[in-house]
Amino acid sequence: MSIDTTASARELATAIRDGERSSETVVDSCLERTRDTEALNAFVTVLEESARERAREADRVAAAGEDLGPLHGVPVAIKDLRDRKAGVRNTLGLTALSGNVAETDSIVVERLEAAGAVIVGTTNTPALGHTIKTDNRLVGATATPFDLERSAGGSSGGSAAAVAAGCATIATGSDIGGSLRVPASCCNVVGLKPSHGRVPSNSRLDAFDTHSPFMMGGPVARSLDDVALALEVMAGPDHRDPFSVPAGKDGFLEAFDRPATELSIAYSPDLNLQPVDPTVRETVGSAVDDLADAGVTVGDVDVSLPEYDDLRQAYYTQVGGYFAAVAKRVESHYGIDLETADVEETVRSTVALGQRLDSLEERLANGPRTKAYDAIEAALDDADALVTPTLTVPPYGKHLRDRYPTTINGHDVAGIPTDAMLTWVFNLTGHPVASVPAGLTDDGLPIGLQVVGRRYAESDVIAVAAALERARPWENYYPDGCVP
C-alpha cells in the first residue's frame, strides 16, 4: 500500500471525489510512510485516529455525490508553531509545552479543512522556529531523507521532510529568514514564502508581530502544481489579521501553464553578497541554462545590496527584537521563563540579540533594509523574476551542536546561519520567493534555487518555477527511501 507521489493534490482530490480512489486508503498509506520513516523525526504529533475518521467522511461525502473542495480527502501536515488545530497539542518546539493543547484553529487550518484536506499530523520545528536546523529537546533533530546525518533545514524542516518522504501531499510552514525555503532546498521540495499579508494569521498574543522582518506562512509540496493549489486555498483577506491584503486577480494555478517563451529572469549566482560553494553555483547555473534552453530569456545581473556585514547586522537587529518579544509573550502567556527553562542555548542567544536593543536601533536598521529593497527592485526592472541559489552550501549537519561551514569557496566566514543561506535578504525586503530543486551533488545531496518576484507577484514566481520543473523535472531525484 502506498501513496502515488507522482499524483498532484488536484489529481488525488479529483480521483477521491469521483470514487476512483479512497481517501482512507491514501491517508492510511501516508500514516504507514510516517511509521516507516520515523528516523527522520519529521512529526511531533501524528493524528492517526482523527485523520482516518476525516478520511472516511471524505469518502462518504464523495459517495453521496458531494464535493468538500479542491483538497477533498488529500493528506496535509501542519507545522507545530503558528498553525494550530483545536484539540491537538501545539508545542512550539518547547519541552515545557509538550502538553499544551490548542484551543482554536489557525486561519490556515480553517481554510485547509474547509477545502477538504485531512490533517495527518503536526511537524517538527526548532524551539520557537528560531533557526535553520530543525532540532529540539522535545523530539530531537529532523534529517533530510537524502542523508540521515544532515539537516532537513529549519525551521519548517519537519514539513519539508514529511513531504519529501511521502508522508503528506502538502504541508504548511512559516518563514522569517528562510524557514520555508531552506528546508525546501535541503529536502528537494518546493517551499514558497508569499508576500506580506497574502496568507493571514490569527495570532492573538501579538497580531502585529509579523511586520519586521516579514514573517509569512506558506505551503510546502513536491510540485509547483500542489504549491499553487495550496496557495489558492490559504491566501486571501481575513479581518483578524491587520496585515491581511485583498485577494489579487492573478490566478496562481493559471500561472503554472504560462509558456517559458513569455518569461524572463535576472540571474545572480551570489547576490553580490557572500561566497557560494562551487558545487552549489555550478548546479544552479546548470538549471538556469536549462531555463534558457526552454525559451526563458536570461540575463545576468549585479545586485547592489549593502555590504554583507551591514545588512546582516540590520537583519539580526530586527530578528533579535522579534524573538526577544516572543520570549516575553511566551513568559506572560504560558508562564515559561526562557532564561531558566529547559531550552537550547541557541534559543537563549537568539533572544539575547534583542534584549540589548532599544527602539531607536531597531528603527535605524531600516536604513540598510531600504537599500536592499531598492536593489532587489532594480534587479527586477527588466525581468519577471530574480534567480539565485537558496543555500550557499549543501545540506549541513542536523544537530544544533554541529557547526555551520567556516570556509566557503576559499573564503573564511563566521560559521553562523546567515553565511549558509541567501534567503534572509528577502525577509527584509518582503518579496515573494519560492525555493525549488535545482539538482543533486555528486554524493546525492539536494541543491535548491530561489525564484524571487515583485511584491504580490506570486504568479510570476510560480510561472518561472514551473518552467524549470518542466525543463528539469525533479520527480526522480528522490532516493529509494523517499519513493513509496
Secondary structure in CASP SS format (residue, H / E / C, confidence):
PFRMAT SS
TARGET T0000
AUTHOR 0000-0000-0000
METHOD secondary structure of the structure
MODEL  1
M C 1.00
S C 1.00
I C 1.00
D C 1.00
T C 1.00
T C 1.00
A C 1.00
S C 1.00
A H 1.00
R H 1.00
E H 1.00
L H 1.00
A H 1.00
T H 1.00
A H 1.00
I H 1.00
R H 1.00
D C 1.00
G C 1.00
E C 1.00
R C 1.00
S C 1.00
S H 1.00
E H 1.00
T H 1.00
V H 1.00
V H 1.00
D H 1.00
S H 1.00
C H 1.00
L H 1.00
E H 1.00
R H 1.00
T H 1.00
R H 1.00
D H 1.00
T C 1.00
E H 1.00
A H 1.00
L H 1.00
N C 1.00
A C 1.00
F E 1.00
V E 1.00
T E 1.00
V E 1.00
L C 1.00
E H 1.00
E H 1.00
S H 1.00
A H 1.00
R H 1.00
E H 1.00
R H 1.00
A H 1.00
R H 1.00
E H 1.00
A H 1.00
D H 1.00
R H 1.00
V H 1.00
A H 1.00
A H 1.00
A C 1.00
G C 1.00
E C 1.00
D C 1.00
L C 1.00
G C 1.00
P C 1.00
L C 1.00
H C 1.00
G C 1.00
V C 1.00
P E 1.00
V E 1.00
A E 1.00
I E 1.00
K E 1.00
D C 1.00
L C 1.00
R C 1.00
D C 1.00
R C 1.00
K C 1.00
A C 1.00
G C 1.00
V C 1.00
R E 1.00
N C 1.00
T C 1.00
L C 1.00
G C 1.00
L C 1.00
T H 1.00
A H 1.00
L H 1.00
S C 1.00
G C 1.00
N C 1.00
V E 1.00
A C 1.00
E C 1.00
T C 1.00
D C 1.00
S C 1.00
I H 1.00
V H 1.00
V H 1.00
E H 1.00
R H 1.00
L H 1.00
E H 1.00
A H 1.00
A C 1.00
G C 1.00
A C 1.00
V E 1.00
I E 1.00
V E 1.00
G E 1.00
T E 1.00
T E 1.00
N C 1.00
T C 1.00
P C 1.00
A H 1.00
L H 1.00
G H 1.00
H C 1.00
T C 1.00
I C 1.00
K C 1.00
T C 1.00
D E 1.00
N E 1.00
R C 1.00
L C 1.00
V C 1.00
G E 1.00
A E 1.00
T C 1.00
A E 1.00
T E 1.00
P C 1.00
F C 1.00
D E 1.00
L E 1.00
E E 1.00
R E 1.00
S E 1.00
A C 1.00
G C 1.00
G C 1.00
S C 1.00
S C 1.00
G H 1.00
G H 1.00
S H 1.00
A H 1.00
A H 1.00
A H 1.00
V H 1.00
A H 1.00
A C 1.00
G C 1.00
C C 1.00
A C 1.00
T C 1.00
I E 1.00
A E 1.00
T E 1.00
G E 1.00
S E 1.00
D E 1.00
I C 1.00
G C 1.00
G C 1.00
S C 1.00
L C 1.00
R H 1.00
V H 1.00
P H 1.00
A H 1.00
S H 1.00
C H 1.00
C H 1.00
N C 1.00
V C 1.00
V E 1.00
G E 1.00
L E 1.00
K E 1.00
P C 1.00
S C 1.00
H C 1.00
G C 1.00
R C 1.00
V C 1.00
P C 1.00
S C 1.00
N C 1.00
S C 1.00
R C 1.00
L C 1.00
D C 1.00
A C 1.00
F C 1.00
D C 1.00
T C 1.00
H E 1.00
S C 1.00
P C 1.00
F E 1.00
M C 1.00
M E 1.00
G E 1.00
G E 1.00
P E 1.00
V E 1.00
A E 1.00
R C 1.00
S C 1.00
L H 1.00
D H 1.00
D H 1.00
V H 1.00
A H 1.00
L H 1.00
A H 1.00
L H 1.00
E H 1.00
V H 1.00
M H 1.00
A C 1.00
G C 1.00
P C 1.00
D C 1.00
H C 1.00
R C 1.00
D C 1.00
P C 1.00
F C 1.00
S C 1.00
V C 1.00
P C 1.00
A C 1.00
G C 1.00
K C 1.00
D C 1.00
G C 1.00
F H 1.00
L H 1.00
E H 1.00
A H 1.00
F C 1.00
D C 1.00
R C 1.00
P C 1.00
A H 1.00
T H 1.00
E H 1.00
L C 1.00
S E 1.00
I E 1.00
A E 1.00
Y E 1.00
S C 1.00
P C 1.00
D C 1.00
L C 1.00
N C 1.00
L C 1.00
Q C 1.00
P C 1.00
V C 1.00
D C 1.00
P H 1.00
T H 1.00
V H 1.00
R H 1.00
E H 1.00
T H 1.00
V H 1.00
G H 1.00
S H 1.00
A H 1.00
V H 1.00
D H 1.00
D H 1.00
L H 1.00
A H 1.00
D H 1.00
A C 1.00
G C 1.00
V C 1.00
T E 1.00
V E 1.00
G E 1.00
D E 1.00
V C 1.00
D C 1.00
V C 1.00
S C 1.00
L C 1.00
P C 1.00
E C 1.00
Y H 1.00
D H 1.00
D H 1.00
L H 1.00
R H 1.00
Q H 1.00
A H 1.00
Y H 1.00
Y H 1.00
T H 1.00
Q H 1.00
V H 1.00
G H 1.00
G H 1.00
Y H 1.00
F H 1.00
A H 1.00
A H 1.00
V H 1.00
A H 1.00
K H 1.00
R H 1.00
V H 1.00
E H 1.00
S H 1.00
H H 1.00
Y H 1.00
G C 1.00
I C 1.00
D C 1.00
L C 1.00
E C 1.00
T C 1.00
A C 1.00
D C 1.00
V C 1.00
E C 1.00
E H 1.00
T H 1.00
V H 1.00
R H 1.00
S H 1.00
T H 1.00
V H 1.00
A H 1.00
L H 1.00
G H 1.00
Q H 1.00
R C 1.00
L C 1.00
D C 1.00
S H 1.00
L H 1.00
E H 1.00
E H 1.00
R H 1.00
L H 1.00
A C 1.00
N H 1.00
G H 1.00
P H 1.00
R H 1.00
T H 1.00
K H 1.00
A H 1.00
Y H 1.00
D H 1.00
A H 1.00
I H 1.00
E H 1.00
A H 1.00
A H 1.00
L C 1.00
D C 1.00
D C 1.00
A C 1.00
D C 1.00
A E 1.00
L E 1.00
V E 1.00
T E 1.00
P E 1.00
T C 1.00
L E 1.00
T C 1.00
V C 1.00
P C 1.00
P C 1.00
Y C 1.00
G E 1.00
K C 1.00
H C 1.00
L C 1.00
R C 1.00
D C 1.00
R C 1.00
Y C 1.00
P C 1.00
T C 1.00
T E 1.00
I E 1.00
N C 1.00
G C 1.00
H E 1.00
D E 1.00
V C 1.00
A C 1.00
G C 1.00
I C 1.00
P H 1.00
T H 1.00
D H 1.00
A H 1.00
M E 1.00
L C 1.00
T C 1.00
W C 1.00
V H 1.00
F H 1.00
N H 1.00
L H 1.00
T H 1.00
G C 1.00
H C 1.00
P C 1.00
V E 1.00
A E 1.00
S E 1.00
V E 1.00
P E 1.00
A E 1.00
G E 1.00
L E 1.00
T C 1.00
D C 1.00
D C 1.00
G C 1.00
L C 1.00
P E 1.00
I E 1.00
G E 1.00
L E 1.00
Q E 1.00
V E 1.00
V E 1.00
G C 1.00
R C 1.00
R C 1.00
Y C 1.00
A C 1.00
E H 1.00
S H 1.00
D H 1.00
V H 1.00
I H 1.00
A H 1.00
V H 1.00
A H 1.00
A H 1.00
A H 1.00
L H 1.00
E H 1.00
R H 1.00
A H 1.00
R C 1.00
P C 1.00
W C 1.00
E C 1.00
N C 1.00
Y C 1.00
Y C 1.00
P C 1.00
D H 1.00
G H 1.00
C H 1.00
V C 1.00
P C 1.00
END
